[in-house]
């Protein structure tokens, strides 16, 4: 295990890398190593090392005259952050209304390139707290939210062909053929459930959230005990989740008629 001084050096190195990235980002125009060294009070050799790392990872780009600008990875992160902020604003009241209507915990998850991540949770009204931790990753094949993401995002679903379907409980779908049959069903009815597939005793109902361009960017779900969200969910529960997800989609600029077509 590294000692404290080693940890201190690692932390300092991270700060320097971020300082270099911020200096490139906030420069009025493409910036060179000499300018960065002068601006940050560091040697050109130090700047060069950190720029090389950022360049390799795609966070900065290099021009023909050896100057630097933000790279595609930085732009993608900015777009994702902006989209998440818009999504949270579009979802806040809808999530409160859904919790009031169903009494269950409400979970909003965003579809990232390789994972499905929980971005916010409203705990339900039950005296026994059932929640999903913000920032946690959900399994695509075993969660209601993951099934929705796969059903309405074909490129993402294609990547599952290269992944092993890990059995989390005895109810988890472990067969690719069974999973794809399930995804067809999800597409037809517009929602998914996953009774006891991630954790015994729990179930969820999830529906897709679409952006203005018609992309499925997130999922909205209610999560609770199988006592209150049974394996065959109540039609009122599924309708509430689907309608709430459609409201968020509308708030993001998606036309309801497009949602209906996507769900066929």
C-alpha positions in Angstrom: 0.0 0.0 0.0 1.4 3.4 -0.9 2.4 5.7 2.0 0.9 9.1 2.7 3.6 11.0 0.8 2.8 8.9 -2.3 -0.9 9.6 -1.9 -0.1 13.3 -1.6 1.9 13.2 -4.8 -0.9 11.4 -6.7 -3.5 14.0 -5.4 -1.2 16.8 -6.5 -0.8 15.3 -9.9 -4.6 15.1 -10.3 -4.9 18.8 -9.4 -2.3 19.7 -11.9 -4.0 17.7 -14.7 -7.3 19.4 -13.9 -5.7 22.8 -13.8 -4.2 22.2 -17.2 -7.6 21.1 -18.6 -9.3 24.1 -17.1 -6.7 26.4 -18.6 -7.2 25.0 -22.0 -11.0 25.1 -21.6 -11.2 28.7 -20.5 -8.6 30.1 -23.0 -9.9 32.6 -25.5 -8.3 30.6 -28.4 -6.1 27.6 -28.9 -3.2 27.7 -26.4 0.4 26.6 -26.5 2.6 24.9 -23.9 4.6 28.1 -23.2 1.4 30.1 -22.5 0.1 27.3 -20.2 3.4 27.1 -18.3 3.4 30.9 -17.8 -0.3 30.9 -16.8 0.0 28.1 -14.3 3.5 28.8 -13.0 4.7 25.3 -14.0 7.6 24.1 -16.1 7.0 23.3 -19.8 8.1 19.7 -19.2 5.4 19.3 -16.5 2.7 20.9 -18.7 3.8 18.6 -21.6 3.4 15.4 -19.5 -0.1 16.3 -18.4 -1.2 17.4 -21.8 0.0 14.1 -23.3 -2.2 12.2 -20.8 -5.2 14.4 -21.6 -4.5 14.0 -25.4 -4.3 10.2 -25.1 -7.7 10.2 -23.3 -9.3 12.5 -25.8 -9.9 15.4 -23.4 -7.8 17.8 -25.4 -6.9 18.0 -29.1 -3.7 19.2 -30.7 -3.6 21.5 -33.8 -1.2 21.4 -36.6 0.9 24.2 -35.1 1.2 22.3 -31.7 -1.4 24.3 -29.8 -4.2 22.8 -27.7 -8.0 23.0 -27.5 -10.7 20.9 -25.8 -11.1 17.4 -27.3 -14.1 15.4 -28.2 -14.3 13.6 -24.8 -14.6 17.0 -23.0 -17.4 18.0 -25.3 -19.2 14.7 -24.8 -19.0 15.1 -21.0 -20.3 18.6 -21.3 -23.3 17.5 -23.3 -24.0 14.7 -20.9 -23.9 17.0 -17.9 -26.2 19.5 -19.7 -28.6 16.8 -20.6 -28.6 15.4 -17.0 -29.4 18.9 -15.6 -32.2 19.3 -18.1 -33.5 15.9 -17.3 -33.6 16.5 -13.5 -35.5 19.8 -14.0 -38.0 18.1 -16.3 -38.5 15.2 -13.9 -38.7 16.8 -10.5 -42.4 17.5 -10.2 -43.4 14.5 -12.2 -41.5 12.2 -9.8 -43.2 13.9 -6.8 -46.6 13.3 -8.4 -45.8 9.7 -9.1 -44.8 9.0 -5.5 -48.0 10.7 -4.3 -50.0 8.5 -6.6 -48.4 5.2 -6.0 -46.8 5.6 -2.6 -43.7 3.8 -3.9 -40.1 4.9 -4.2 -39.5 6.6 -7.6 -36.2 6.2 -9.4 -34.8 8.2 -12.4 -31.9 6.6 -14.2 -29.9 7.9 -17.1 -28.5 5.8 -20.0 -24.8 6.3 -20.4 -22.6 4.8 -23.1 -21.9 1.6 -21.1 -23.9 1.8 -18.0 -27.4 2.6 -16.6 -26.9 5.0 -13.7 -29.3 6.2 -11.0 -29.4 10.0 -10.9 -32.1 10.7 -8.4 -34.4 8.8 -6.0 -37.5 9.8 -4.1 -38.1 7.4 -1.2 -41.7 6.1 -1.0 -44.2 6.4 1.8 -43.8 3.0 3.4 -42.5 3.0 7.0 -39.8 0.6 5.7 -37.4 2.6 3.5 -36.8 1.0 0.1 -34.5 3.0 -2.1 -31.8 2.8 -4.8 -28.7 4.7 -4.1 -28.0 7.7 -6.3 -24.9 7.1 -8.5 -25.3 3.3 -8.5 -25.3 1.3 -11.7 -28.2 -1.0 -12.6 -27.8 -4.3 -14.5 -29.2 -4.1 -18.0 -30.5 -7.7 -18.2 -31.9 -8.0 -14.6 -33.5 -4.7 -13.8 -36.8 -3.2 -15.1 -34.9 0.0 -15.9 -32.2 -2.0 -17.8 -34.7 -3.9 -19.9 -36.4 -0.6 -20.9 -33.0 0.8 -21.9 -32.2 -2.2 -24.0 -35.7 -2.4 -25.6 -35.7 1.2 -26.8 -32.0 1.5 -27.6 -31.1 -1.0 -30.3 -27.3 -0.3 -30.4 -27.1 -0.9 -26.7 -29.1 -4.1 -27.0 -26.6 -5.3 -29.6 -23.7 -5.0 -27.1 -25.5 -7.5 -24.8 -24.7 -10.2 -27.3 -21.1 -10.0 -26.1 -21.9 -10.0 -22.4 -22.5 -12.9 -20.0 -25.9 -12.7 -18.3 -25.0 -13.1 -14.7 -27.6 -14.6 -12.4 -28.2 -12.3 -9.5 -31.0 -14.4 -8.0 -32.8 -17.6 -9.1 -35.3 -15.4 -11.0 -32.7 -13.5 -13.1 -32.9 -14.0 -16.9 -29.8 -15.9 -17.8 -30.6 -16.9 -21.4 -30.0 -14.5 -24.3 -33.0 -15.9 -26.2 -35.3 -15.4 -23.2 -34.0 -11.9 -22.7 -34.7 -10.9 -26.3 -38.2 -12.3 -26.0 -38.7 -10.2 -22.9 -37.4 -7.1 -24.8 -39.9 -7.6 -27.6 -42.7 -7.7 -24.9 -41.3 -4.5 -23.3 -41.4 -2.7 -26.7 -45.0 -3.8 -27.3 -46.4 -2.8 -24.0 -44.1 0.2 -23.2 -43.0 -0.9 -19.8 -40.9 -3.5 -18.0 -40.8 -5.2 -14.6 -38.2 -7.4 -12.9 -39.8 -9.3 -10.0 -37.0 -10.4 -7.7 -34.5 -10.5 -10.5 -32.0 -8.2 -8.8 -32.8 -8.7 -5.1 -35.3 -11.2 -3.6 -38.4 -9.6 -2.4 -38.2 -6.5 -4.6 -39.8 -5.5 -7.9 -39.8 -2.5 -10.1 -41.9 -1.1 -13.0 -40.0 1.1 -15.5 -40.9 3.1 -18.6 -38.7 4.9 -21.2 -38.0 8.7 -21.3 -37.3 10.2 -24.7 -35.6 13.4 -25.6 -36.5 15.9 -28.4 -34.7 13.8 -31.0 -36.6 10.7 -30.1 -33.7 9.0 -28.3 -34.4 7.0 -25.2 -32.1 8.8 -22.7 -33.5 7.7 -19.3 -35.9 5.5 -17.5 -38.5 6.2 -14.8 -39.4 3.6 -12.3 -41.2 2.8 -9.1 -39.5 0.3 -6.8 -41.0 -1.6 -3.9 -41.7 -4.8 -2.1 -43.3 -7.6 -4.2 -46.1 -7.3 -1.6 -47.0 -4.0 -3.2 -45.6 -4.3 -6.7 -46.4 -8.0 -7.5 -44.9 -10.0 -10.3 -48.0 -9.2 -12.4 -48.3 -5.5 -11.6 -51.6 -3.7 -11.2 -52.7 -2.0 -14.4 -53.0 1.3 -12.5 -49.4 1.1 -11.4 -48.1 0.5 -14.9 -50.3 3.2 -16.4 -49.1 5.7 -13.8 -45.4 5.0 -14.6 -45.9 5.1 -18.4 -47.9 8.3 -18.2 -45.3 9.9 -15.9 -42.4 8.9 -18.2 -44.4 10.4 -21.1 -44.8 13.7 -19.2 -41.0 13.9 -18.6 -40.5 13.2 -22.3 -42.9 16.0 -23.2 -41.0 18.3 -20.8 -37.8 17.4 -22.8 -39.5 18.5 -26.0 -40.6 15.0 -27.3 -44.0 14.9 -29.0 -46.4 12.3 -27.5 -47.2 10.9 -30.9 -43.5 9.9 -31.3 -43.6 8.2 -27.9 -46.6 6.2 -29.0 -44.9 5.1 -32.2 -41.7 4.1 -30.4 -43.7 1.9 -28.0 -45.4 -0.1 -30.8 
